[in-house]
Each structure stands twice: as structure tokens, then as C-alpha cells.
Amino acid sequence: MERSQSAGDSPAGTSAERTATGGDAAAEESLALRRALLYVVLPFWFVPGIADWYWHRKTGIERTSGTHESLTHVLMMSAVGVPVTAALLLDINALVLAMMIGGCVVHEGISLWDVSYANARRPVPPLEQHTHSFLEVLPFAATAFTICLSPKQFAAMIGRGDETPRWRFEPKRPSLTARYVASILGSVAAFVALPYAEEFVRCYRADHTLLPHPAPDKEPEKRA
């Protein structure tokens, strides 16, 4: 999601990529990071995303924590979805990096709100909790990879280095291939947007409110 190079848009491992690096160690490391980000981190993100939707459905979110929890899921997806889309389509500069870092912080805050609310109103099984661990770390991983691939603009963003921070939207030149961008955005629609839209509609049909539900009273513990 960094300022892409023509070789970086090719499938990993092609002779064109190897030729583009010219045997330079730093260029090869940058290429390896780019491959890991584009072909591992981003595609893998969809796996815990759809798994989390399944856990919500299995525990009857529409009958327990309701639309209020589903709303937090929409907000979390927006918090990371907007910066990631910007990184796919725009040049990586100080503004895009700040958006990604801010998105991580906001996502983490909403995640805490989500789990704190849900825990008191529906069962959150261990497998769902483990799924959450991936969903929390992947935005930080994607942001860390992008910073490593754009170190000069990150340094400029925090007032270091020789470059001037660029606080504006700039088209990515050269851009990622249309096929790659279409595959990622299509996967977002299929594995994120549609399932969670279905969840929100299902919850609202049963719940008819965005307001939080009161936590059920806990049964008093029995003394031996």
C-alpha cells in the first residue's frame, strides 16, 4: 500500500521483480515486505472477519445484544476500511499514514466498547475471543508494514528527516493493477460488507432500536 513500483504490482516471485531489484539487498527487503502486505496480510484479513460474523450469528446477536452491538461492528469496519482504501488508491504520504494510525486507535477503542457491551449480554466463546485477537492485530500489522515501506514520509510526519510531509491526497503513481484492486475491493464486498449488512438488517428487524440493551441481572451466587 506504499508508493508502488511497477514490479511490485506483479505476482510475487516473477523474473520482472527480481530484475527490478537489481540484486540490491534493501530493494529485495522492500519487495518482500510489499509481497507480504499485499498477498498475505490483506487477503488473510477476510478470514477472521467472516469467522467473527459467524460467531455473532451462532450466539443469536439479534436476540441478545441487538442492533447496538451490530452498530459497533459497522463503526469498526469504517474506522479501518476508509484508511485502507485510501492506501490502496492514493500515494502513501503523511496524510494517509496519519489516517491509518488514527484508524488503528479508533478501531481499538470501538473494539473495547464492543466487547465490554457484548460480554454482559451474550456468550462470547473462546473461539470468538481468539478471532478478535486477529482482528485487533491486523490493522496494526498493515499500518506497521506501510510505515516500513514509506519511512521518509513517516519521519516527516513526526518532524524528523529531510522530506517535507505531504498533507494532501495524491494519486498513486504508478498505481496498483486494476485486477489487484478489484480483487481486494470485491473481497471486501463479499466477505465484509454483505455479511455485516445482513447482520445489521437482521438485528434491526428483531430489535428496532440502536440504543443499548440493559444488561440482564446476574443470578446471585449460591453459597455452599
C-alpha positions as semicolon CSV with decimal commas, in nm:
position;residue;x (nm);y (nm);z (nm)
1;M;0,000;0,000;0,000
2;E;0,310;0,214;-0,024
3;R;0,416;0,418;-0,322
4;S;0,416;0,128;-0,562
5;Q;0,673;0,034;-0,819
6;S;0,588;-0,140;-1,142
7;A;0,750;-0,463;-1,029
8;G;0,563;-0,454;-0,701
9;D;0,233;-0,494;-0,878
10;S;0,335;-0,821;-1,042
11;P;0,256;-1,156;-0,882
12;A;0,519;-1,243;-0,625
13;G;0,827;-1,426;-0,749
14;T;0,832;-1,318;-1,116
15;S;1,157;-1,260;-1,301
16;A;1,046;-0,899;-1,359
17;E;1,051;-0,835;-0,983
18;R;1,393;-0,994;-0,942
19;T;1,528;-0,788;-1,231
20;A;1,376;-0,468;-1,087
21;T;1,564;-0,507;-0,759
22;G;1,895;-0,545;-0,940
23;G;2,021;-0,765;-0,658
24;D;2,009;-0,472;-0,415
25;A;1,951;-0,605;-0,060
26;A;1,741;-0,309;0,055
27;A;1,524;-0,327;-0,258
28;E;1,475;-0,701;-0,210
29;E;1,372;-0,647;0,154
30;S;1,125;-0,379;0,046
31;L;0,986;-0,614;-0,218
32;A;0,946;-0,893;0,037
33;L;0,756;-0,657;0,270
34;R;0,536;-0,543;-0,017
35;R;0,455;-0,902;-0,113
36;A;0,372;-0,992;0,247
37;L;0,142;-0,692;0,283
38;L;-0,040;-0,724;-0,048
39;Y;-0,060;-1,102;-0,077
40;V;-0,070;-1,223;0,285
41;V;-0,185;-0,960;0,537
42;L;-0,468;-0,805;0,335
43;P;-0,618;-1,130;0,194
44;F;-0,589;-1,309;0,530
45;W;-0,786;-1,028;0,697
46;F;-1,107;-1,162;0,543
47;V;-1,078;-1,497;0,726
48;P;-1,127;-1,371;1,086
49;G;-1,374;-1,112;0,953
50;I;-1,616;-1,373;0,820
51;A;-1,546;-1,601;1,119
52;D;-1,647;-1,324;1,360
53;W;-1,972;-1,273;1,170
54;Y;-2,040;-1,647;1,210
55;W;-1,983;-1,635;1,588
56;H;-2,225;-1,342;1,618
57;R;-2,488;-1,533;1,425
58;K;-2,432;-1,854;1,622
59;T;-2,479;-1,676;1,957
60;G;-2,801;-1,505;1,843
61;I;-2,683;-1,145;1,843
62;E;-3,024;-1,023;1,721
63;R;-3,190;-1,171;2,033
64;T;-2,927;-1,070;2,287
65;S;-2,704;-0,764;2,243
66;G;-2,905;-0,648;1,943
67;T;-2,852;-0,372;1,689
68;H;-2,636;-0,168;1,926
69;E;-2,356;-0,425;1,907
70;S;-2,400;-0,465;1,532
71;L;-2,358;-0,087;1,503
72;T;-2,017;-0,112;1,674
73;H;-1,913;-0,364;1,408
74;V;-2,010;-0,121;1,132
75;L;-1,813;0,155;1,303
76;M;-1,505;-0,066;1,342
77;M;-1,513;-0,163;0,975
78;S;-1,540;0,203;0,879
79;A;-1,253;0,301;1,108
80;V;-1,010;0,073;0,924
81;G;-1,184;0,046;0,588
82;V;-1,152;0,413;0,494
83;P;-0,773;0,436;0,559
84;V;-0,705;0,100;0,390
85;T;-0,900;0,207;0,081
86;A;-0,705;0,534;0,078
87;A;-0,378;0,339;0,097
88;L;-0,481;0,119;-0,196
89;L;-0,576;0,409;-0,423
90;L;-0,359;0,701;-0,307
91;D;0,011;0,767;-0,273
92;I;0,140;0,691;0,076
93;N;0,228;1,022;0,236
94;A;0,199;1,181;0,579
95;L;-0,178;1,228;0,547
96;V;-0,250;0,865;0,453
97;L;-0,016;0,737;0,726
98;A;-0,188;0,958;0,983
99;M;-0,524;0,822;0,866
100;M;-0,403;0,465;0,909
101;I;-0,258;0,528;1,256
102;G;-0,570;0,715;1,363
103;G;-0,788;0,436;1,224
104;C;-0,599;0,180;1,435
105;V;-0,651;0,383;1,752
106;V;-1,021;0,441;1,682
107;H;-1,071;0,074;1,590
108;E;-0,914;-0,037;1,917
109;G;-1,133;0,198;2,118
110;I;-1,452;0,077;1,947
111;S;-1,336;-0,283;1,994
112;L;-1,314;-0,227;2,369
113;W;-1,663;-0,073;2,366
114;D;-1,795;-0,368;2,162
115;V;-1,656;-0,643;2,386
116;S;-1,744;-0,463;2,710
117;Y;-2,104;-0,431;2,592
118;A;-2,136;-0,781;2,444
119;N;-1,983;-0,971;2,736
120;A;-2,270;-0,879;2,966
121;R;-2,545;-0,962;2,715
122;R;-2,449;-1,272;2,517
123;P;-2,198;-1,555;2,538
124;V;-1,860;-1,472;2,382
125;P;-1,698;-1,816;2,342
126;P;-1,320;-1,871;2,345
127;L;-1,302;-1,918;1,967
128;E;-1,471;-1,581;1,911
129;Q;-1,231;-1,418;2,155
130;H;-0,939;-1,574;1,965
131;T;-1,086;-1,442;1,640
132;H;-1,093;-1,094;1,795
133;S;-0,720;-1,117;1,863
134;F;-0,653;-1,142;1,488
135;L;-0,895;-0,861;1,407
136;E;-0,723;-0,634;1,657
137;V;-0,364;-0,703;1,549
138;L;-0,412;-0,700;1,168
139;P;-0,478;-0,322;1,140
140;F;-0,159;-0,257;1,338
141;A;0,032;-0,506;1,119
142;A;-0,088;-0,343;0,796
143;T;0,000;0,002;0,930
144;A;0,344;-0,111;1,052
145;F;0,421;-0,268;0,712
146;T;0,314;0,051;0,535
147;I;0,530;0,268;0,763
148;C;0,831;0,043;0,695
149;L;0,772;0,084;0,322
150;S;0,732;0,464;0,350
151;P;0,988;0,559;0,618
152;K;1,068;0,907;0,486
153;Q;0,709;1,031;0,495
154;F;0,661;0,876;0,839
155;A;0,972;1,056;0,964
156;A;0,848;1,379;0,807
157;M;0,508;1,330;0,971
158;I;0,669;1,331;1,317
159;G;0,902;1,620;1,235
160;R;1,214;1,422;1,153
161;G;1,416;1,357;0,839
162;D;1,479;1,567;0,530
163;E;1,147;1,534;0,347
164;T;0,855;1,770;0,380
165;P;0,537;1,596;0,499
166;R;0,271;1,588;0,229
167;W;-0,067;1,655;0,389
168;R;-0,282;1,609;0,078
169;F;-0,439;1,334;-0,126
170;E;-0,222;1,235;-0,420
171;P;-0,289;0,965;-0,681
172;K;-0,069;0,658;-0,651
173;R;0,190;0,664;-0,930
174;P;0,225;0,405;-1,065
175;S;-0,100;0,264;-0,935
176;L;-0,162;-0,090;-0,822
177;T;-0,301;-0,305;-1,101
178;A;-0,673;-0,276;-1,161
179;R;-0,704;-0,654;-1,123
180;Y;-0,548;-0,649;-0,776
181;V;-0,755;-0,352;-0,652
182;A;-1,074;-0,506;-0,795
183;S;-0,999;-0,840;-0,626
184;I;-0,945;-0,675;-0,286
185;L;-1,248;-0,447;-0,310
186;G;-1,460;-0,736;-0,440
187;S;-1,350;-0,948;-0,145
188;V;-1,436;-0,663;0,092
189;A;-1,786;-0,655;-0,055
190;A;-1,830;-1,033;-0,044
191;F;-1,670;-1,115;0,293
192;V;-1,718;-0,795;0,494
193;A;-1,980;-0,553;0,363
194;L;-2,251;-0,804;0,269
195;P;-2,228;-1,029;0,578
196;Y;-2,226;-0,738;0,821
197;A;-2,503;-0,557;0,633
198;E;-2,705;-0,878;0,664
199;E;-2,626;-0,887;1,038
200;F;-2,730;-0,525;1,088
201;V;-3,059;-0,571;0,899
202;R;-3,132;-0,896;1,084
203;C;-3,069;-0,728;1,420
204;Y;-3,275;-0,420;1,338
205;R;-3,571;-0,630;1,224
206;A;-3,571;-0,806;1,560
207;D;-3,464;-0,512;1,777
208;H;-3,596;-0,189;1,616
209;T;-3,351;0,033;1,807
210;L;-2,987;0,138;1,803
211;L;-2,989;0,202;2,176
212;P;-2,806;-0,033;2,414
213;H;-2,997;-0,304;2,592
214;P;-2,977;-0,312;2,972
215;A;-2,755;-0,590;3,098
216;P;-2,953;-0,882;3,238
217;D;-2,944;-0,923;3,614
218;K;-2,699;-1,187;3,725
219;E;-2,827;-1,463;3,944
220;P;-2,685;-1,441;4,297
221;E;-2,414;-1,694;4,366
222;K;-2,523;-1,986;4,578
223;R;-2,338;-2,033;4,900
224;A;-2,218;-2,377;4,988
